[in-house]
């Protein structure tokens, strides 16, 4: 699974007047969980975590 991050900004307090820039694509995800306001991204193992951000 891939997670595509969109609507990026350079700082979190920046007010966007448009859609912002396309962020990275994270590869190698095995699951996503949302619980009590938190979003968790799951990978098969720690190596996949680092590879996901490098691709």
Secondary structure, DSSP 8 states (H G I E B T S, - for coil): --EE--SB-SSTT---SS--B---EE--EEEEEEETTEEEEEESSHHHHHHHHH-
